[in-house]
Every structure is written in C-alpha cells, then in structure tokens.
Amino acid sequence: MRLSGVGRRYGYGPRGRWVLRDVDLELADGGALVRVEGGNGSGKSTLLRLIAGVDVPTAGTVTGRPATAYVPERFPAELPFTASGYLTRIGRIHGLSGREASRRARHWLARFDVAGHADTPLDRLSKGTCQKVAVAQALLAEPALLVLDEAWTGLDASARRLLDETVLERVAAGGTAVFVDHSPRRAATEATAVYQVAGGRVTALPAPDGGPVATVVRIVAEGDGEPPADLAPHVRGGAREIRLTVPEADCDQALRTLLSADPPWHVRSVTPVAPGDDR
Ligand SMILES: Nc1ncnc2c1ncn2[C@@H]1O[C@H](COP(=O)(O)OP(=O)(O)OP(=O)(O)O)[C@@H](O)[C@H]1O
C-alpha cells in the first residue's frame, strides 16, 4: 500500500490548515509492524485515518489498501447495539456469514473476559469493556491491515497483553499493523518501521533493534503547575518540563495522573529505558 504526495487540510479558505503535507509512505506487505509517533496534535490520528481509509486526503493518492480494520482513538459508544449485536454486524460488513460473525463475536468477547456483557447495550458498558469491544471489532475480521489508534489505552493488563500478542501473531502471519501508542509495549519495541509526524511532515526513523522488552519507562511532560504530589518521588527536572522514571507497570497510572492534573500536563514522550538508567 502506498501514500503518494498525501496532504490533509481541515477547513477551507484562509482559515484552512494543512495538518499533513507531501506524505510519501509505503507500507510493505508480508509482515510489517509500523509504529507512528509524534507530539500531541501533530497529526498522528489524521495519518491513521487516511491509512485506514475512513478519511480521504485533500491532496495526493492512497493506493493498494488491502482489507483493513481500524480501532479509532474514540469509539462511538452511543451506537444503538448490544456488544454482540455490534460485533456481529461488523463481521457481516467484513463479509463473514451471519453464523461465523456471531461465532467470532462470542469468541472475542470471551477472550477479553467480557462474555457476560454480550447482551449489554454499548452505551451501558464501562469504558474498559467498551474499549475491548472497540478492539474486538477490528480483530474479529482478521484483516490484512490493522490500524490501531491508541487501542491499548483503557484496557486492563491482561487485555493489553492479549492485544499485543494478537497483533504480533497477525504480523507473523503476514499481516501489517500500523499503530500509535504512548507506552512501550512489546508491539512497540518490536516495530519493523517507525514514522514520526512533526510539522505536518512524516519522516522515517530508525526501527528499534529488537532488544529486550523494557521494564522501566521515562515520561517527559510539560506544564505550568506543581508536579502532582504522588509522582514527586519519581520526578526530575525543573519548572516547565519534568522527567519521570517509573516501572512500566505504573506507566498508565502516572500518565493518568499527569493528564488529569489541574492544569493538565502535556506528555511529550514515553520511552523505554534500561533499568538503573536514572538520567
Ligand atoms: N475533523 C477535524 N476538524 C478540524 N480539525 C481537526 C480535525 N481532526 C483533527 N483536527 C486538528 O488537526 C490537528 C491534528 O490532529 P490529530 O488528532 O490528527 O493529532 P494527533 O497527533 O493524533 O493528536 P493526539 O496525540 O492529541 O491524539 C489538531 O490540531 C486537531 O485539532
């Protein structure tokens, strides 16, 4: 699949703003795991929507997109379906028979340990369960291209592991996965290609070397207030920019604390570090 000279502008006339420009990008067939990174509001979700085909470029072309499934950053939970009804419909849209779609819906709800919510309307599910449905609708189709926009966010630890393993399995089976994720999970460290979105441009970065999975992460955040008190023992740095080094298991909680502080902190980066590296 190829993006050639792709640009996306939101709005028209003098107020229209190009979020992405001149993006040339080739996604290899046959087992690619592609990580997209960049600062807040840089255009990562815009790029993923264009790759997934749920948005169209203002300029340029996208060609050769295979059968694709997409997990959006925000799942539309207000849809008038139960969890299993929704998954079955998505399966039908992907071309499965009704019986097979229903079987896979039940299968994925069970794998995510939420079979008991099969008949619950989407708008009555907890956020975590809803996110499992959002992920299941993409996995059940077994697409050639899987596009995941922060799909791990909001999942519990075992669901995150299941998603990690499923993504790696699909890539091993020759599929392509493109994802944005702020935490350094296995899928992130095993990426075969990494692209950075900044200043409206998309550039290739060196792929990770496939080293051991990090167990400690460094978070860099910017903000105006005092660092949150419960993170104080982990905080280095000064006034507007702080660095925290935390175990990976505590990373999501630390991010939640930073993002829900008043005023909130802007997370600039989350990167794996070798244990003991305390810069
Ligand atoms: N539908 C839209 N209409 C107008 N502006 C939009 C729309 N979608 C995104 N934008 C703007 O485009 C820019 C890039 O947004 P996008 O969501 O792609 O960035 P992002 O890198 O995914 O951000 P984040 O890390 O915060 O999720 C932002 O300034 C955003 O406000």
Ligand as a Chemical Component Dictionary entry (heavy atoms), coordinates in Angstrom:
data_LIG
# 
_chem_comp.id                   LIG 
_chem_comp.type                 NON-POLYMER 
_chem_comp.pdbx_formal_charge   0 
_chem_comp.three_letter_code    LIG 
# 
loop_
_chem_comp_atom.comp_id 
_chem_comp_atom.atom_id 
_chem_comp_atom.alt_atom_id 
_chem_comp_atom.type_symbol 
_chem_comp_atom.charge 
_chem_comp_atom.model_Cartn_x 
_chem_comp_atom.model_Cartn_y 
_chem_comp_atom.model_Cartn_z 
_chem_comp_atom.pdbx_ordinal 
LIG N1  N1  N 0 -12.068 16.804 11.991 1  
LIG C1  C1  C 0 -11.230 17.811 12.274 2  
LIG N2  N2  N 0 -11.573 19.091 12.011 3  
LIG C2  C2  C 0 -10.731 20.120 12.268 4  
LIG N3  N3  N 0 -9.508  19.970 12.818 5  
LIG C3  C3  C 0 -9.125  18.725 13.117 6  
LIG C4  C4  C 0 -9.957  17.581 12.867 7  
LIG N4  N4  N 0 -9.301  16.465 13.267 8  
LIG C5  C5  C 0 -8.113  16.887 13.750 9  
LIG N5  N5  N 0 -8.011  18.219 13.668 10 
LIG C6  C6  C 0 -6.848  19.040 14.051 11 
LIG O1  O1  O 0 -5.734  18.521 13.355 12 
LIG C7  C7  C 0 -4.583  18.510 14.188 13 
LIG C8  C8  C 0 -4.042  17.080 14.259 14 
LIG O2  O2  O 0 -4.993  16.277 14.940 15 
LIG P1  P1  P 0 -4.757  14.718 15.170 16 
LIG O3  O3  O 0 -5.882  14.233 16.021 17 
LIG O4  O4  O 0 -4.525  14.064 13.874 18 
LIG O5  O5  O 0 -3.391  14.733 16.005 19 
LIG P2  P2  P 0 -2.744  13.641 16.967 20 
LIG O6  O6  O 0 -1.280  13.696 16.736 21 
LIG O7  O7  O 0 -3.428  12.325 16.785 22 
LIG O8  O8  O 0 -3.105  14.230 18.388 23 
LIG P3  P3  P 0 -3.206  13.490 19.831 24 
LIG O9  O9  O 0 -1.854  12.989 20.166 25 
LIG O10 O10 O 0 -3.620  14.613 20.735 26 
LIG O11 O11 O 0 -4.242  12.416 19.689 27 
LIG C9  C9  C 0 -5.031  19.055 15.532 28 
LIG O12 O12 O 0 -4.704  20.428 15.560 29 
LIG C10 C10 C 0 -6.518  18.862 15.519 30 
LIG O13 O13 O 0 -7.163  19.838 16.308 31 
# 
loop_
_chem_comp_bond.comp_id 
_chem_comp_bond.atom_id_1 
_chem_comp_bond.atom_id_2 
_chem_comp_bond.value_order 
_chem_comp_bond.pdbx_ordinal 
LIG N1  C1  SING 1  
LIG C1  N2  SING 2  
LIG C1  C4  DOUB 3  
LIG N2  C2  DOUB 4  
LIG C2  N3  SING 5  
LIG N3  C3  DOUB 6  
LIG C3  C4  SING 7  
LIG C3  N5  SING 8  
LIG C4  N4  SING 9  
LIG N4  C5  DOUB 10 
LIG C5  N5  SING 11 
LIG N5  C6  SING 12 
LIG C6  O1  SING 13 
LIG C6  C10 SING 14 
LIG O1  C7  SING 15 
LIG C7  C8  SING 16 
LIG C7  C9  SING 17 
LIG C8  O2  SING 18 
LIG O2  P1  SING 19 
LIG P1  O3  DOUB 20 
LIG P1  O4  SING 21 
LIG P1  O5  SING 22 
LIG O5  P2  SING 23 
LIG P2  O6  DOUB 24 
LIG P2  O7  SING 25 
LIG P2  O8  SING 26 
LIG O8  P3  SING 27 
LIG P3  O9  DOUB 28 
LIG P3  O10 SING 29 
LIG P3  O11 SING 30 
LIG C9  O12 SING 31 
LIG C9  C10 SING 32 
LIG C10 O13 SING 33 
# 
